[in-house]
Amino acid sequence: AHKRWVRHAALTHKANATARRRAMREVRTLVVAEKFLDEEEFYFACHFDFRGRLYYASPDLYPQGRDSQRALLELAQGRELSPSGLVALALHGAGRLGTCPWTGAKLSTISIRERLAWVDAHQDDIQRVREAPLDAGWWEHADDPWQFLAYCLVEPDGVCHLPVQVDGTCNGYQNFAALSGDVGLAHAVNVAVEPDAP
């Protein structure tokens, strides 16, 4: 019994320490975000390593950070959404949701056309989140809940400031498909969509 208690106490201590670290990370992020809240524009300091990879200098708020960090950031100069912009926004939203809360289907494993159909079929649910996020709590179960909430809050007929992530499936092959013009490979790695897709 004592050994079980020691094991349980150690796991509890570790879980509490992890929770404290996560909470402090979120507090630091919110403090930095609050400092820049009233700024019209700001820039991120970056540096490159010897391979040419870009790294942001700020650990507490940056575009490649955690879900909560990415959700807090908007582009200073927004744009009205064109039809292709609406498609990119819908794919971004489906990607942030990840798993359908009603069916359990993984949206990242279905075709682009099916993802767009899912978003189209659930516009009323997304609108309910936009109007009352705390009442429509299903978004909290998304793979990236804060980014999905930020997606839901975008008015599709207004100016969009949301940074939209584009699918990076097999990046090397995407480059090969774009450079070679291989249509079959382009479809396989999401550089191009099916001809009859919107």
Contacts in CASP RR format, 6 or more apart in sequence:
PFRMAT RR
TARGET T0000
AUTHOR 0000-0000-0000
METHOD contacts of the structure
MODEL  1
AHKRWVRHAALTHKANATARRRAMREVRTLVVAEKFLDEEEFYFACHFDF
RGRLYYASPDLYPQGRDSQRALLELAQGRELSPSGLVALALHGAGRLGTC
PWTGAKLSTISIRERLAWVDAHQDDIQRVREAPLDAGWWEHADDPWQFLA
YCLVEPDGVCHLPVQVDGTCNGYQNFAALSGDVGLAHAVNVAVEPDAP
25 60 0 8 1.000
25 66 0 8 1.000
26 68 0 8 1.000
28 60 0 8 1.000
29 60 0 8 1.000
29 61 0 8 1.000
29 66 0 8 1.000
29 68 0 8 1.000
29 69 0 8 1.000
29 72 0 8 1.000
31 60 0 8 1.000
32 58 0 8 1.000
32 60 0 8 1.000
32 61 0 8 1.000
33 61 0 8 1.000
33 72 0 8 1.000
36 42 0 8 1.000
36 61 0 8 1.000
40 76 0 8 1.000
41 76 0 8 1.000
44 56 0 8 1.000
44 57 0 8 1.000
44 58 0 8 1.000
44 62 0 8 1.000
44 63 0 8 1.000
45 56 0 8 1.000
45 57 0 8 1.000
45 58 0 8 1.000
46 54 0 8 1.000
46 55 0 8 1.000
46 56 0 8 1.000
46 57 0 8 1.000
47 54 0 8 1.000
47 55 0 8 1.000
47 57 0 8 1.000
48 54 0 8 1.000
48 55 0 8 1.000
49 55 0 8 1.000
56 62 0 8 1.000
56 63 0 8 1.000
56 64 0 8 1.000
60 69 0 8 1.000
61 69 0 8 1.000
61 72 0 8 1.000
61 73 0 8 1.000
62 69 0 8 1.000
63 69 0 8 1.000
63 70 0 8 1.000
63 73 0 8 1.000
63 163 0 8 1.000
64 70 0 8 1.000
67 144 0 8 1.000
67 145 0 8 1.000
67 146 0 8 1.000
67 147 0 8 1.000
68 146 0 8 1.000
70 144 0 8 1.000
70 146 0 8 1.000
70 147 0 8 1.000
70 163 0 8 1.000
71 144 0 8 1.000
71 146 0 8 1.000
71 147 0 8 1.000
71 149 0 8 1.000
71 150 0 8 1.000
72 146 0 8 1.000
73 163 0 8 1.000
74 161 0 8 1.000
74 162 0 8 1.000
74 163 0 8 1.000
75 161 0 8 1.000
75 162 0 8 1.000
75 163 0 8 1.000
76 161 0 8 1.000
77 161 0 8 1.000
78 159 0 8 1.000
78 160 0 8 1.000
78 161 0 8 1.000
79 159 0 8 1.000
79 160 0 8 1.000
80 158 0 8 1.000
80 159 0 8 1.000
80 160 0 8 1.000
81 89 0 8 1.000
81 156 0 8 1.000
81 157 0 8 1.000
81 158 0 8 1.000
81 160 0 8 1.000
83 198 0 8 1.000
85 164 0 8 1.000
86 156 0 8 1.000
87 116 0 8 1.000
87 198 0 8 1.000
88 164 0 8 1.000
88 166 0 8 1.000
89 151 0 8 1.000
89 154 0 8 1.000
89 156 0 8 1.000
89 160 0 8 1.000
89 162 0 8 1.000
89 164 0 8 1.000
90 115 0 8 1.000
90 116 0 8 1.000
90 119 0 8 1.000
90 120 0 8 1.000
91 112 0 8 1.000
91 115 0 8 1.000
91 116 0 8 1.000
91 167 0 8 1.000
92 151 0 8 1.000
92 162 0 8 1.000
92 164 0 8 1.000
92 165 0 8 1.000
92 166 0 8 1.000
93 119 0 8 1.000
93 147 0 8 1.000
93 148 0 8 1.000
93 151 0 8 1.000
94 107 0 8 1.000
94 115 0 8 1.000
94 116 0 8 1.000
94 118 0 8 1.000
94 119 0 8 1.000
95 107 0 8 1.000
95 108 0 8 1.000
95 115 0 8 1.000
95 143 0 8 1.000
95 144 0 8 1.000
95 165 0 8 1.000
96 142 0 8 1.000
96 143 0 8 1.000
96 144 0 8 1.000
96 147 0 8 1.000
96 148 0 8 1.000
96 151 0 8 1.000
96 165 0 8 1.000
97 107 0 8 1.000
97 139 0 8 1.000
97 142 0 8 1.000
97 143 0 8 1.000
97 144 0 8 1.000
97 148 0 8 1.000
98 106 0 8 1.000
98 107 0 8 1.000
98 108 0 8 1.000
98 142 0 8 1.000
98 143 0 8 1.000
98 144 0 8 1.000
99 105 0 8 1.000
99 106 0 8 1.000
99 107 0 8 1.000
99 141 0 8 1.000
99 142 0 8 1.000
99 143 0 8 1.000
100 106 0 8 1.000
100 107 0 8 1.000
100 118 0 8 1.000
101 138 0 8 1.000
101 141 0 8 1.000
101 142 0 8 1.000
107 115 0 8 1.000
107 118 0 8 1.000
110 118 0 8 1.000
111 194 0 8 1.000
112 190 0 8 1.000
112 193 0 8 1.000
112 194 0 8 1.000
112 197 0 8 1.000
113 193 0 8 1.000
113 194 0 8 1.000
113 196 0 8 1.000
113 197 0 8 1.000
113 198 0 8 1.000
116 197 0 8 1.000
116 198 0 8 1.000
119 126 0 8 1.000
125 136 0 8 1.000
125 138 0 8 1.000
126 152 0 8 1.000
128 135 0 8 1.000
128 136 0 8 1.000
129 136 0 8 1.000
129 137 0 8 1.000
129 138 0 8 1.000
129 139 0 8 1.000
129 149 0 8 1.000
129 152 0 8 1.000
129 153 0 8 1.000
130 152 0 8 1.000
130 153 0 8 1.000
130 155 0 8 1.000
133 139 0 8 1.000
133 149 0 8 1.000
133 152 0 8 1.000
133 153 0 8 1.000
139 145 0 8 1.000
139 148 0 8 1.000
139 149 0 8 1.000
139 152 0 8 1.000
142 148 0 8 1.000
142 149 0 8 1.000
150 162 0 8 1.000
151 162 0 8 1.000
154 160 0 8 1.000
154 162 0 8 1.000
167 190 0 8 1.000
168 174 0 8 1.000
168 190 0 8 1.000
169 189 0 8 1.000
169 190 0 8 1.000
170 189 0 8 1.000
173 185 0 8 1.000
173 188 0 8 1.000
173 189 0 8 1.000
174 189 0 8 1.000
174 190 0 8 1.000
174 191 0 8 1.000
176 182 0 8 1.000
176 185 0 8 1.000
177 184 0 8 1.000
177 185 0 8 1.000
177 186 0 8 1.000
177 188 0 8 1.000
177 189 0 8 1.000
177 191 0 8 1.000
177 192 0 8 1.000
178 186 0 8 1.000
178 191 0 8 1.000
183 192 0 8 1.000
185 191 0 8 1.000
186 192 0 8 1.000
187 193 0 8 1.000
187 194 0 8 1.000
END
